[in-house]
Amino acid sequence: MSAAAAKRRRIGILGGTFDPVHIGHLRSALEVADALAFDELRLVPNFRPPHRETPQVSPSQRLQMVELAAAGVAPLRVDGRELLRDKPSYTIDTLESMRAELGSEAPLFLLLGWDAFCGLPGWHRWAELLGHCHIVVLQRPDADIEPPDALRNLLAARQVSDPKALKGPAGQITFAWQTPLAVSATQIRQLLASGKSVRFLVPDAVLAYIEANGLYRSPL
């Protein structure tokens, strides 16, 4: 691939604890990747998420589950850079690292759920995020949280109504509707802890890994 072509690659970024990765994560990722014509969508497991409790299983186990889930599924790719940093996973650090790798011209798209987006003003150096990427908010029909004033002002200045109209490498915000799937990692962990099946809630390869390693079996 030429340097010019590499600069034009559209790269989505979906971070999360993936504790464990499940069909909700993967279906949302594929829908948005298709709608926005991503060349690549990177799944980025957090090492230690600053705003959530520490994951129940180890970083390496969560990484392996995401790799199993994404194997052979284009355009998904697993990016483990946050697990190499022995400190809380700040998104701004990840974006700066990606920019150093990809250059300043590649379009980057950070995918955030509505709840995470509404909590953005509490993130480390949050005001700098749009200097490195576009933000794509994954909006579901049941979202009922109102954004804080700081985000209302940001939306007024930076929102683009059509996700396909995002231009340049960074700096804009848009909303992408997603199919609501009533599945969560918390629900899956609770089912496993009570000895119940989670088949069809996680990919078969992930389920086999969970069972082979006895993960999530202790009560929460």
C-alpha positions as CSV (number, residue, x, y, z in Angstrom):
1,M,0.0,0.0,0.0
2,S,1.3,3.4,-0.9
3,A,1.9,6.1,1.7
4,A,-0.9,8.2,0.1
5,A,-3.4,5.3,0.3
6,A,-2.4,4.6,3.9
7,K,-3.2,8.2,4.8
8,R,-6.8,7.8,3.4
9,R,-7.6,4.7,5.3
10,R,-10.7,5.2,7.5
11,I,-10.1,3.7,10.9
12,G,-12.7,3.2,13.6
13,I,-11.8,2.8,17.3
14,L,-14.0,0.9,19.8
15,G,-12.5,0.7,23.3
16,G,-13.9,-1.2,26.2
17,T,-13.2,-3.6,29.0
18,F,-14.7,-6.5,26.9
19,D,-15.3,-8.4,30.2
20,P,-16.2,-10.5,28.2
21,V,-16.6,-9.4,24.6
22,H,-20.1,-10.3,23.4
23,I,-22.5,-10.1,20.4
24,G,-23.6,-6.6,21.3
25,H,-20.1,-5.2,21.0
26,L,-19.5,-7.0,17.7
27,R,-22.8,-6.3,16.1
28,S,-22.5,-2.6,16.9
29,A,-19.0,-2.5,15.6
30,L,-19.9,-4.2,12.3
31,E,-23.0,-2.0,11.7
32,V,-21.0,1.2,12.1
33,A,-18.1,0.0,10.2
34,D,-20.4,-0.8,7.3
35,A,-22.4,2.4,7.5
36,L,-19.3,4.6,7.6
37,A,-17.2,2.5,5.2
38,F,-14.3,1.9,7.6
39,D,-11.3,0.2,6.1
40,E,-10.5,-1.0,9.6
41,L,-12.2,-1.1,13.0
42,R,-9.9,-1.5,15.9
43,L,-11.2,-3.2,19.1
44,V,-9.1,-1.8,21.9
45,P,-9.3,-3.6,25.3
46,N,-8.7,-1.3,28.2
47,F,-6.0,-2.2,30.7
48,R,-7.5,-0.4,33.8
49,P,-10.6,1.7,32.9
50,P,-10.5,4.9,35.0
51,H,-14.3,5.2,35.3
52,R,-15.2,1.5,35.9
53,E,-14.4,-1.2,38.4
54,T,-11.4,-3.4,37.6
55,P,-12.3,-6.2,35.3
56,Q,-12.8,-9.6,36.9
57,V,-10.4,-11.5,34.6
58,S,-6.8,-10.6,33.6
59,P,-5.9,-8.3,30.7
60,S,-4.3,-11.1,28.8
61,Q,-7.5,-13.2,29.0
62,R,-9.7,-10.4,27.9
63,L,-7.3,-9.8,25.0
64,Q,-7.4,-13.4,24.0
65,M,-11.2,-13.4,24.0
66,V,-11.4,-10.4,21.8
67,E,-8.8,-11.9,19.4
68,L,-11.0,-15.1,19.2
69,A,-14.1,-13.0,18.6
70,A,-12.6,-10.9,15.8
71,A,-10.6,-13.7,14.0
72,G,-11.5,-13.7,10.3
73,V,-14.1,-11.0,10.6
74,A,-13.3,-8.1,8.3
75,P,-12.8,-5.2,9.0
76,L,-12.3,-5.9,12.7
77,R,-8.8,-5.8,14.1
78,V,-7.6,-6.1,17.7
79,D,-5.3,-3.4,19.0
80,G,-3.7,-4.3,22.3
81,R,-1.6,-1.2,22.9
82,E,-3.5,-0.2,26.1
83,L,-2.6,-3.5,27.7
84,L,1.1,-2.7,27.3
85,R,0.8,0.4,29.5
86,D,0.8,-0.4,33.2
87,K,-1.5,2.5,34.1
88,P,-5.1,3.6,33.7
89,S,-6.3,3.5,30.1
90,Y,-6.8,7.1,29.0
91,T,-8.3,7.5,25.6
92,I,-6.3,10.6,24.8
93,D,-3.1,8.6,25.3
94,T,-4.3,6.0,22.9
95,L,-5.2,8.5,20.3
96,E,-1.9,10.3,20.5
97,S,-0.2,6.9,20.1
98,M,-2.2,6.1,17.1
99,R,-1.5,9.4,15.5
100,A,2.2,8.9,16.0
101,E,1.8,5.6,14.1
102,L,-0.6,6.6,11.4
103,G,0.3,10.3,10.8
104,S,-1.9,13.4,11.0
105,E,-4.0,12.8,7.9
106,A,-5.7,9.4,8.4
107,P,-9.4,9.8,9.4
108,L,-9.9,8.4,12.8
109,F,-13.4,7.7,14.3
110,L,-13.8,7.1,18.0
111,L,-17.0,5.1,18.8
112,L,-18.7,5.9,22.1
113,G,-22.0,4.7,23.5
114,W,-24.5,7.5,24.6
115,D,-23.8,7.0,28.3
116,A,-20.0,7.3,27.8
117,F,-20.5,10.3,25.6
118,C,-22.6,12.1,28.2
119,G,-19.8,11.4,30.8
120,L,-17.1,12.8,28.5
121,P,-16.5,16.0,30.6
122,G,-15.1,13.7,33.3
123,W,-12.5,12.1,31.1
124,H,-8.8,13.0,31.2
125,R,-8.0,15.8,28.8
126,W,-11.4,15.3,27.2
127,A,-11.4,18.6,25.4
128,E,-8.4,17.5,23.3
129,L,-10.0,14.3,21.9
130,L,-11.5,16.1,18.8
131,G,-8.0,17.3,17.9
132,H,-7.2,13.7,17.1
133,C,-10.4,12.0,15.9
134,H,-14.1,12.4,15.0
135,I,-16.5,11.1,17.6
136,V,-19.3,8.7,16.5
137,V,-22.0,8.4,19.2
138,L,-23.7,5.0,19.1
139,Q,-27.3,6.1,19.7
140,R,-30.0,3.6,20.7
141,P,-33.7,4.3,20.7
142,D,-33.9,3.8,24.5
143,A,-31.3,6.4,25.4
144,D,-32.8,8.8,27.9
145,I,-29.9,10.7,29.5
146,E,-29.6,14.4,28.8
147,P,-26.1,15.6,27.9
148,P,-24.4,18.2,30.2
149,D,-24.2,21.8,29.1
150,A,-20.5,21.5,28.1
151,L,-21.5,18.9,25.6
152,R,-24.5,20.8,24.3
153,N,-22.1,23.7,23.4
154,L,-19.7,21.3,21.8
155,L,-22.5,19.6,19.8
156,A,-23.7,23.0,18.6
157,A,-20.3,23.8,17.2
158,R,-19.1,20.4,15.9
159,Q,-22.1,18.2,15.1
160,V,-22.7,16.8,11.6
161,S,-26.1,15.3,11.1
162,D,-25.1,12.8,8.4
163,P,-22.4,10.4,9.5
164,K,-21.2,9.9,5.9
165,A,-20.6,13.7,5.7
166,L,-17.7,13.7,8.2
167,K,-14.7,15.4,6.5
168,G,-11.0,15.5,7.3
169,P,-9.1,13.5,9.8
170,A,-10.7,14.7,13.0
171,G,-12.8,17.4,14.7
172,Q,-16.5,16.5,14.2
173,I,-19.3,14.7,16.1
174,T,-22.0,12.6,14.6
175,F,-24.6,10.1,15.7
176,A,-25.1,6.6,14.3
177,W,-28.2,4.5,15.2
178,Q,-27.6,1.0,16.1
179,T,-29.8,-2.1,16.5
180,P,-30.6,-2.4,20.2
181,L,-29.5,-5.8,21.6
182,A,-30.5,-6.5,25.2
183,V,-27.2,-8.0,26.2
184,S,-24.5,-6.8,28.6
185,A,-21.2,-8.1,30.0
186,T,-22.7,-7.7,33.5
187,Q,-25.6,-10.0,32.5
188,I,-23.2,-12.5,31.0
189,R,-21.0,-12.6,34.1
190,Q,-24.1,-13.1,36.3
191,L,-25.3,-16.0,34.2
192,L,-21.9,-17.7,34.3
193,A,-21.5,-17.1,38.0
194,S,-24.9,-18.9,38.6
195,G,-23.9,-21.8,36.3
196,K,-26.3,-20.8,33.4
197,S,-25.6,-20.9,29.7
198,V,-24.5,-17.9,27.7
199,R,-24.5,-19.6,24.4
200,F,-25.4,-17.2,21.5
201,L,-24.7,-14.2,23.7
202,V,-20.9,-14.6,23.0
203,P,-19.2,-16.1,20.0
204,D,-18.7,-19.8,20.2
205,A,-14.9,-19.5,20.3
206,V,-15.2,-17.1,23.2
207,L,-17.6,-19.4,25.0
208,A,-15.2,-22.3,24.6
209,Y,-12.3,-20.2,26.0
210,I,-14.4,-19.2,29.0
211,E,-15.3,-22.8,29.7
212,A,-11.8,-24.1,29.2
213,N,-10.4,-21.6,31.6
214,G,-13.2,-21.6,34.2
215,L,-13.7,-17.9,33.9
216,Y,-16.5,-15.9,35.7
217,R,-17.5,-19.0,37.7
218,S,-17.1,-17.4,41.2
219,P,-20.1,-15.4,42.6
220,L,-19.9,-11.7,41.9
